[in-house]
Amino acid sequence: MPIVTVQQGPRSIELKRDLVQRITDAFVDAYQIPAEAVQVWIQETPAESWGQAGVLTADK
């Protein structure tokens, strides 16, 4: 059973629904497994809790 973890900043529920469906479809197609075997976990981190190139994402 594949478990996919996505780490990202906050997104709308509509975007997350679409992402979960697309990831699931990709695994079903690539591995020839039932959709019920695929789990997608989304871990959201607020913009003030991560940075890039020495700058908080919230400050960009």
FINUMAR-243287 format. One record per residue (C-alpha): residue in three letters; residue number from 1; x, y negated, z negated. Coordinates in nm, 2 decimals, decimal comma. Layout:
<atoms>
+---------+-----+--------+--------+--------+
| residuo | num |      x |      y |      z |
+---------+-----+--------+--------+--------+
|     ALA | NUM |      X |      Y |      Z |
...
+---------+-----+--------+--------+--------+
</atoms>
This chain:
<atoms>
+---------+-----+--------+--------+--------+
| residuo | num |      x |      y |      z |
+---------+-----+--------+--------+--------+
|     MET |   1 |   0,00 |   0,00 |   0,00 |
|     PRO |   2 |   0,17 |  -0,32 |   0,11 |
|     ILE |   3 |   0,16 |  -0,62 |  -0,13 |
|     VAL |   4 |   0,24 |  -0,95 |   0,03 |
|     THR |   5 |   0,33 |  -1,25 |  -0,19 |
|     VAL |   6 |   0,29 |  -1,60 |  -0,06 |
|     GLN |   7 |   0,45 |  -1,88 |  -0,25 |
|     GLN |   8 |   0,33 |  -2,22 |  -0,15 |
|     GLY |   9 |   0,20 |  -2,56 |  -0,25 |
|     PRO |  10 |  -0,18 |  -2,60 |  -0,31 |
|     ARG |  11 |  -0,40 |  -2,55 |   0,00 |
|     SER |  12 |  -0,78 |  -2,54 |   0,05 |
|     ILE |  13 |  -0,98 |  -2,23 |  -0,01 |
|     GLU |  14 |  -1,06 |  -2,22 |   0,37 |
|     LEU |  15 |  -0,70 |  -2,22 |   0,46 |
|     LYS |  16 |  -0,62 |  -1,95 |   0,21 |
|     ARG |  17 |  -0,91 |  -1,73 |   0,34 |
|     ASP |  18 |  -0,77 |  -1,76 |   0,69 |
|     LEU |  19 |  -0,42 |  -1,69 |   0,58 |
|     VAL |  20 |  -0,52 |  -1,37 |   0,39 |
|     GLN |  21 |  -0,72 |  -1,25 |   0,69 |
|     ARG |  22 |  -0,44 |  -1,31 |   0,93 |
|     ILE |  23 |  -0,18 |  -1,14 |   0,71 |
|     THR |  24 |  -0,41 |  -0,84 |   0,66 |
|     ASP |  25 |  -0,47 |  -0,81 |   1,03 |
|     ALA |  26 |  -0,10 |  -0,82 |   1,10 |
|     PHE |  27 |  -0,03 |  -0,53 |   0,86 |
|     VAL |  28 |  -0,33 |  -0,33 |   1,00 |
|     ASP |  29 |  -0,19 |  -0,38 |   1,35 |
|     ALA |  30 |   0,17 |  -0,32 |   1,27 |
|     TYR |  31 |   0,14 |  -0,03 |   1,03 |
|     GLN |  32 |  -0,19 |   0,13 |   1,15 |
|     ILE |  33 |  -0,34 |   0,13 |   0,80 |
|     PRO |  34 |  -0,68 |   0,03 |   0,68 |
|     ALA |  35 |  -0,74 |  -0,33 |   0,57 |
|     GLU |  36 |  -0,83 |  -0,20 |   0,22 |
|     ALA |  37 |  -0,47 |  -0,09 |   0,18 |
|     VAL |  38 |  -0,33 |  -0,45 |   0,21 |
|     GLN |  39 |  -0,31 |  -0,69 |  -0,08 |
|     VAL |  40 |  -0,22 |  -1,05 |  -0,05 |
|     TRP |  41 |  -0,12 |  -1,25 |  -0,36 |
|     ILE |  42 |  -0,10 |  -1,63 |  -0,33 |
|     GLN |  43 |   0,11 |  -1,81 |  -0,59 |
|     GLU |  44 |   0,05 |  -2,19 |  -0,58 |
|     THR |  45 |   0,30 |  -2,43 |  -0,73 |
|     PRO |  46 |   0,21 |  -2,80 |  -0,78 |
|     ALA |  47 |   0,42 |  -3,05 |  -0,58 |
|     GLU |  48 |   0,56 |  -3,19 |  -0,90 |
|     SER |  49 |   0,70 |  -2,85 |  -0,99 |
|     TRP |  50 |   0,93 |  -2,78 |  -0,70 |
|     GLY |  51 |   1,17 |  -2,97 |  -0,48 |
|     GLN |  52 |   1,39 |  -2,96 |  -0,17 |
|     ALA |  53 |   1,73 |  -3,12 |  -0,11 |
|     GLY |  54 |   1,74 |  -3,26 |  -0,46 |
|     VAL |  55 |   1,40 |  -3,44 |  -0,43 |
|     LEU |  56 |   1,07 |  -3,33 |  -0,59 |
|     THR |  57 |   0,81 |  -3,26 |  -0,33 |
|     ALA |  58 |   0,57 |  -3,49 |  -0,51 |
|     ASP |  59 |   0,82 |  -3,78 |  -0,44 |
|     LYS |  60 |   0,83 |  -3,73 |  -0,06 |
+---------+-----+--------+--------+--------+
</atoms>
